[in-house]
Amino acid sequence: MKLPIVEPTDEFMRTMIQKINYERIISLRLKAENLRSIMEYHFAFIFSNIIILILDNLQDVNQINEVKTFISNLTCLSLRYEDKISFHRLSRIVNQIQIPIKRFEIYCTSIACSHDRTELLFIRKHNPTVETFVLNVAYTSLSLVNNCVQNYAKCVLRTITDFIKIMSNIRYVYVIINKGNVETLLDVDEWMAVAKRCEQLEKITLKVIKNMSKDTQLAQKIQEMENGLHIIRESIKFEVKVK
Ligand SMILES: [Zn+2]
């Protein structure tokens, strides 16, 4: 049986953790600010098998890099934010992490547009290890377009797709969104640019929360996405799933 450990308290670390078969502990969820103090416990070796690390509100990648020897088997890093995230800041995290993670996840409530795109576009260092990227913005109360300071229709989507481009060996992209935002993401040119840059890209999946009524305009856009991506590479799959 696998055992996720969520926000272990001091009491738990002192008294319980040694009683657990540490081969069963494969995931750990923490507030990012507590990561170092947890790893400094005498029994922190118990986390050496974790493959999934879920951090709330990580601001600085050094919080992970400083403890990387304790979590060297990590394959999935999942970052959760309760406020607006900046992809500029996240690009530094994904570029500077010193653990070869395969899966990178971001859960957030809204996205700051990168109106000034230069910094993001000209980042020379790419992350070569991430193969799967998950972005969950399903619980945003705003429309993605309104997240742009000047309400540019494509600004937030470009912020997302520019970010994906720095993961140069990405294979699978999942974006989980609410129904109100699906149309903003169905922009064939932006995704064709991702497919061109990321030569390993195999599949893009949009998961739409809440029932999507039958909408012929949307169906047409989905078809356009498929056709456009097939121009770049016949093997690329594109799928919209409705939950
Ligand atoms: Zn903008």
Residues whose N, C-alpha, C, O or C-beta is under 5 A from the ligand:
A	BS01	ZN	C113 H115 C148 V149 Q150 Y152 C155
